[in-house]
C-alpha cells in the first residue's frame, strides 16, 4: 500500500498555485485542497481601517487555514494543498505588520497563537515553492482579469517575494522544492508539468539536491 503524502504548493499572488494543484491532483490522483471559500466577515471593516481590523481579519484567515489543514490530515489518501497555513503568518500577516497595518501588540499576540498552534500540526512531506519575478506575476494577474487584483502594485508583489524568500530560507519543517516559474509554463507545455512531477518524486524519494535542466 502506497504511503500517504502531503504536498503544499506555495507562492505569490498570481504565480499559478491553484492551476498546479489542479494539474498535480489529476496527474497523481491525489485529493486537492484549495484556498478557503468562506467569506471573511472582517474584510469590509479591514479595507476601511486596516490598522483597526488587520488582527481580526488575519485570525479569521488563520482559523480557516487550520481547519483545512486538519481536514486534509484526516483524508485517507495523498493530498496536495493550495497555499499553506505557514504563508498566512510568515508572509501575509507579517507584511501587514511591517507596513504598519498591524499594531505591535496585535502582531505578537497573533504570532504567539500561530506558533503555539503550528507545534500541533503535522507538517507537509514537501513544500513546492513557485518562484516568479514581479513582471511574470503582473502578466499572469492581468491575464486572469480579476477586478479586485487590478490595484496590486509591483512594490507589493516585490515585498511579498522578499518575505517568501526569507520564510523559506529558514523553513526546516520539511523539504522545499523551488520551481523556476518564470521559465516553466506547465499549462501550455505538458512536458514542463512532466518535469515538475519528476522533480517532486525525486524530492519525496529523499534526494537532497534537485537540479533543473
Buried (B, 14 or more C-beta within 10 A) or exposed (E): EEEEBBBBBBBBBBBBBBBBBBBBBEBBEBBBBBBBEEEBEBEEBBEEEBBEBBBBBBBBBBEBBBEBBEEBEEEEEBBBBBBBBBBBBBBBBBBBBEEEBBBEEBBEBBBEBBEEBBEEBEBBBBBBBBBBBBEBBBEBBEEEEEEEEEEBEEEBBBBBBEBBEEBBEEBEEBBBBBBEBBEBEBEEEEEBBEBBBEBBEBBBEEEEEBEEE
